[in-house]
Amino acid sequence: MAADSAVQGARTVEKALEILKLFGGNESTLSLAEIASRTDLPEATARRLTKALRVHGFLVTDSSARQYHLGPAVAQLFNSMVQSRDLQTVALAEMEELRRLTNETVALYWLFERQRVCIMELVSEQPIRMGSGIGHAFPLYAGAPGKAILATLTKSVVDAELTTMTEKPAAGAQPKTASELRRELAEIRKLGYARSHGETVAGAAALAAPVRGPNGRAVASLNIAGPIGRVTDEVLDSWVEPLLKAAAAIESATR
């Protein structure tokens, strides 16, 4: 009986991990029906497992409770897995200084299976502010922090993202053509940073710089974001130098 219980417990863990792995690649949000279908689980079992993952912070739902996405517990695992204490210390110090200088939200996104996941965020103290939320995942082809990462990756990854963007765009992503994005990525490579206006969050303006690993490819991006009404192009321009300096400091701690 004990052996049977152990086997059943292991299978439950396997299915829970299988659910979490669904959110890798290009899927940032999924419904309960989609989760059940892709894991070959009865919907009642999928509901029970997703409820357990929500309780422990690995999944969260939107306001309608119909769409699931990765939760803050995933970001905590990222911090343990990819960040040394030195990197945490350096990143936090640089992010605090950027928030002080800009008075806007500063976030660090980590590259994970062709998505960017928010693993650290210092939200602006202003009444009207922008914030992604720790643990939330977004596509690479939309938004300044995603494009800052994508511009440094291989041609095969870029091509895959372009295909996803045109065939199955993420909900809320600002539509654009493949040629438009290629031109943007070329400009980002030349400048060393990316900017966006309302591409993933309506009304948000952002500036982001890649944080590169030893091979020159980005492992993360550092982002500053605020409402478009307050963050003009001139304001974004004034952030470039301190952002690049902060990204370089964090980059040095990854090596």
Summary of the structure (lengths in Angstrom):
residues: 255
radius of gyration: 18.9
end to end distance: 50.0
largest distance: 68.9
contacts: 839
relative contact order: 0.12
helix: 49%
strand: 20%
